[in-house]
Amino acid sequence: MIRLFFLIVLGLFFAFAITACGNDSKTTRVIMQTDLGDIEIDVYNSRAPISAENFLYYVDNDLYEGEGFYRAVRPETDPLKLGMQIIQGGVLSGETKTAPIDHETTQMSGLSHTHGAISIARNEPGTGSAAYFFISIGDNTFLDYGGSRNPDGQGYAVFGQVVKGMDVVRAVQLRETNGPSESEVTKGQYLTEPVKIIKARRK
């Protein structure tokens, strides 16, 4: 009886250990193929679970296929003169394929808008979607929680990191930006021709 009890306890211990290890700092590698080359992204499932799940839904359901990167901000086109450098991509029509998601601040995730960070774009908190995401070039920490970019102080939701292909990101950023804009805020930021996303998949 004692031996049976010991075996049961031991089995429960190993089951718990395997589960714990599987959930600890879990990441998913995604490869995004574009006209200009591949971008590899580590998605932080455990640190930003809501944002990560939404992004992976778009990946797994081929919702980025045939879409693209359409916006590039350089210091000289940042109207707030903060030196922001990003590229933005996703669904070219701007239409979401899922409901808007809850806003995961960088205070909650412990992440930051450092070089290569990938984030969920939004208007008001709670209106974000992986239908539109952006990648930081250089450090844009004013986009973090409490940063000066947003009057609401909530920043944007970082959910991953580019681990390979920042040369491709930079190449997108340097493309011509004479595309039409409906707002003075984004004037000179839209690519004349979007860079196509051929395919996004888990590695």
C-alpha positions in Angstrom: 0.0 0.0 0.0 2.8 2.4 0.9 4.6 1.6 -2.3 1.5 2.2 -4.4 0.9 5.5 -2.7 4.6 6.5 -3.4 4.2 5.6 -7.1 1.0 7.7 -7.4 2.7 10.7 -5.7 5.8 10.2 -7.9 3.6 10.0 -11.1 1.7 13.2 -10.1 5.0 15.0 -9.5 6.4 14.1 -12.9 3.1 15.1 -14.6 3.2 18.5 -12.8 6.9 19.0 -13.7 6.3 18.3 -17.4 3.3 20.6 -17.5 5.2 23.4 -15.7 8.2 23.1 -18.0 6.0 23.1 -21.1 4.3 26.4 -20.0 7.4 28.2 -18.8 8.5 31.1 -21.1 6.9 29.3 -24.0 7.6 30.8 -27.4 6.6 30.0 -31.0 8.8 30.7 -33.9 7.0 32.1 -37.0 8.5 32.6 -40.4 7.0 35.4 -42.5 7.9 35.2 -46.2 7.8 38.5 -48.0 8.8 39.9 -51.4 12.0 41.2 -49.9 13.0 38.1 -47.9 12.1 36.2 -44.7 11.4 37.6 -41.3 11.6 35.2 -38.3 9.7 36.1 -35.2 9.6 34.6 -31.7 6.1 34.9 -30.3 5.9 35.1 -26.5 2.9 32.9 -25.7 3.3 33.1 -22.0 4.2 36.7 -21.6 1.6 38.2 -23.8 -0.9 35.3 -24.2 -3.9 37.3 -25.6 -1.9 39.1 -28.3 0.2 36.0 -29.1 -2.9 33.8 -29.5 -4.5 36.4 -31.9 -1.4 36.7 -34.0 -1.0 32.9 -34.3 -4.7 32.6 -35.3 -3.9 34.8 -38.3 -0.8 32.7 -39.0 -2.5 29.3 -38.7 -5.5 30.3 -40.8 -3.4 31.8 -43.6 -5.0 35.2 -43.0 -1.7 37.1 -43.8 -1.2 35.2 -47.1 -1.4 37.8 -50.0 -1.5 40.7 -47.5 1.5 42.9 -46.8 3.5 45.7 -45.2 2.0 49.1 -46.1 3.4 51.7 -43.7 6.9 52.8 -42.8 7.8 55.6 -40.4 11.2 57.3 -40.4 12.3 60.1 -38.0 11.7 62.7 -40.7 8.1 61.5 -41.1 7.2 61.3 -37.4 4.9 64.2 -36.8 5.6 64.1 -33.0 9.3 64.4 -33.6 10.1 61.5 -31.3 12.3 59.7 -33.8 9.9 56.8 -34.2 11.0 54.1 -36.6 8.6 51.3 -37.4 7.0 49.3 -40.2 3.4 48.3 -40.1 1.7 45.4 -41.8 -1.2 42.9 -41.8 -4.4 42.8 -43.6 -4.3 45.5 -46.3 -8.0 46.3 -46.2 -7.7 47.0 -42.5 -10.6 44.7 -41.8 -10.2 42.4 -38.8 -11.0 38.7 -39.0 -11.6 38.4 -35.3 -13.1 40.5 -32.6 -10.8 43.2 -31.1 -8.7 41.9 -28.2 -7.9 43.1 -24.7 -4.9 45.4 -24.4 -1.9 43.8 -22.8 0.4 46.6 -21.7 4.1 46.4 -21.5 3.7 46.8 -17.7 1.8 43.6 -17.7 4.1 41.6 -20.0 7.4 43.1 -18.9 8.3 43.5 -22.5 9.4 46.7 -24.3 9.6 48.4 -27.7 13.2 47.7 -28.2 14.9 46.9 -31.6 12.9 44.2 -33.4 9.9 44.1 -31.0 6.6 43.3 -32.7 3.4 44.8 -31.4 -0.3 45.0 -31.8 -1.5 48.3 -33.4 -4.6 50.0 -31.9 -6.7 53.1 -31.6 -8.3 53.1 -28.1 -7.2 50.4 -25.6 -9.2 47.3 -26.4 -9.5 48.0 -30.2 -6.3 46.3 -31.2 -6.0 43.2 -33.5 -3.3 41.1 -35.1 -4.9 42.3 -38.4 -2.5 45.2 -38.0 0.9 44.8 -36.3 4.1 46.8 -36.3 7.8 46.1 -35.9 10.2 48.5 -34.1 13.4 49.6 -35.7 15.8 50.8 -33.0 14.4 51.5 -29.5 11.0 53.1 -29.4 10.4 52.9 -25.7 8.0 55.9 -25.8 5.6 53.4 -27.1 5.7 51.5 -23.8 3.2 51.8 -21.0 3.6 55.3 -19.5 5.4 56.5 -22.6 4.8 59.9 -24.3 3.4 58.6 -27.6 -0.2 58.1 -26.4 -2.2 60.6 -24.4 -3.8 57.6 -22.6 -0.4 56.4 -21.4 -1.3 52.8 -22.1 1.3 52.3 -24.9 1.1 49.3 -27.3 1.2 45.6 -26.7 4.5 43.9 -27.5 4.0 40.2 -28.1 7.2 39.0 -29.8 10.6 39.7 -31.2 12.2 39.5 -34.6 15.2 37.1 -34.3 16.2 37.0 -37.9 15.5 39.3 -40.9 15.9 42.8 -39.5 17.7 43.6 -42.8 14.4 42.8 -44.5 12.5 45.0 -42.0 14.9 47.9 -42.7 14.5 47.3 -46.5 10.7 47.7 -46.1 11.2 50.9 -44.1 13.4 52.4 -46.8 10.8 51.9 -49.6 9.2 54.9 -51.2 6.3 56.3 -49.1 4.2 58.4 -51.5 1.0 56.4 -50.8 -2.3 58.3 -50.1 -3.1 59.1 -46.5 -6.4 60.3 -45.1 -4.7 61.9 -42.1 -2.0 64.5 -41.7 -0.6 62.4 -38.9 0.3 59.6 -41.3 1.2 61.7 -44.3 4.3 60.5 -46.0 4.2 57.1 -44.2 2.2 54.9 -46.5 4.3 52.8 -49.0 3.7 53.6 -52.6 3.6 49.9 -53.2 3.0 47.5 -50.3 5.5 44.8 -49.7 3.7 41.5 -50.1 3.5 38.8 -47.4 3.6 35.6 -49.4 3.1 33.2 -46.5 3.4 33.2 -42.7 3.8 29.8 -40.9 5.0 28.2 -37.7 8.6 26.9 -38.0 
